[in-house]
Amino acid sequence: MQKFDQIEALWASHSIDLKISADDMLKQAKREMNAIRSKSVINIMGMLASLLIVASLWIYQFDSWTTHAGIAIIILSIATYTFILYRNYRTISSIDITQHPEKFLSKLKVYQLQRHNLYTKLYWFYAIALSLGMGLYLYALIDHLKPIAQLIFCTLSFGWIVFCSTLVRKAVIQKDKQRISLLIEKFERISDQFKNNEQE
């Protein structure tokens, strides 16, 4: 037991300072920023594709005013959310990684706040508007179904909305928050290294 304590003391006295150079952290941060930008572009393209698909429903002739109102509300909610995603993308794409770390950090924190608002307050506006639009759109179609089929359809639709609003949303929020927080942490380290170099 005494030998183990001696070995442990020896290891403790030789603590290794693992420092990643500012250049390595900068390269990692660039990769992560590019990944965030790419993901933002993919999200915007997906929303635009959804907008076109929903708008193409107007090719068909619908008798009910509720169907037209539902399509209009869905298009409006998708367009609004797409615009918000585009604003977020502009914020993240305007960040120059070669700026002084303090400036970069302040812009990154603005982006983090925008993403938080997107997944909290703005998400609920989007989910409610989309649900209302879908309800109005499907009102005329559901009316022709048998009561049991109506119940099953409404239950599955409500279940899907709850699933997306709870489990899926929480997983996306956690992943996004973790990614941005890690990026902020890296740049805080780089900023500290810059400050130390300036003081020396």
Residue pairs with C-beta under 8 A, 6 or more apart in sequence:
20 189
22 190
22 193
22 194
25 186
25 187
25 189
25 190
26 97
26 190
28 186
29 97
29 183
29 186
29 187
29 190
30 97
32 179
32 182
32 183
33 92
33 95
33 97
33 183
36 92
36 179
36 180
36 183
37 89
37 92
37 93
40 85
40 88
40 89
40 92
40 93
41 89
43 85
44 82
44 85
44 86
44 89
47 78
47 81
47 82
47 85
48 82
50 78
51 75
51 78
51 79
51 82
54 71
54 74
54 75
54 78
55 71
55 75
57 71
57 137
58 68
58 71
62 68
62 140
63 140
64 139
64 140
66 136
66 137
66 139
66 140
67 136
67 137
67 139
67 140
67 141
69 133
69 136
70 132
70 133
70 134
70 135
70 136
70 137
70 138
70 139
71 133
71 137
72 133
73 129
73 130
73 132
73 133
73 136
74 129
74 130
74 133
74 134
74 137
76 129
76 133
77 125
77 126
77 129
77 130
77 133
78 130
80 125
80 126
80 129
81 122
81 126
84 118
84 122
85 118
87 114
88 111
88 114
88 115
88 118
91 107
91 110
91 111
91 114
92 111
94 107
95 104
95 107
95 108
95 111
96 104
97 104
100 194
101 187
101 188
101 190
101 191
101 194
102 191
104 187
105 184
105 187
105 188
105 191
108 180
108 183
108 184
108 187
109 184
111 180
112 177
112 180
112 181
112 184
115 176
115 177
115 180
116 177
119 169
119 172
119 173
119 176
123 165
123 169
127 161
127 164
127 165
131 161
134 157
138 153
138 157
142 150
142 153
142 154
145 153
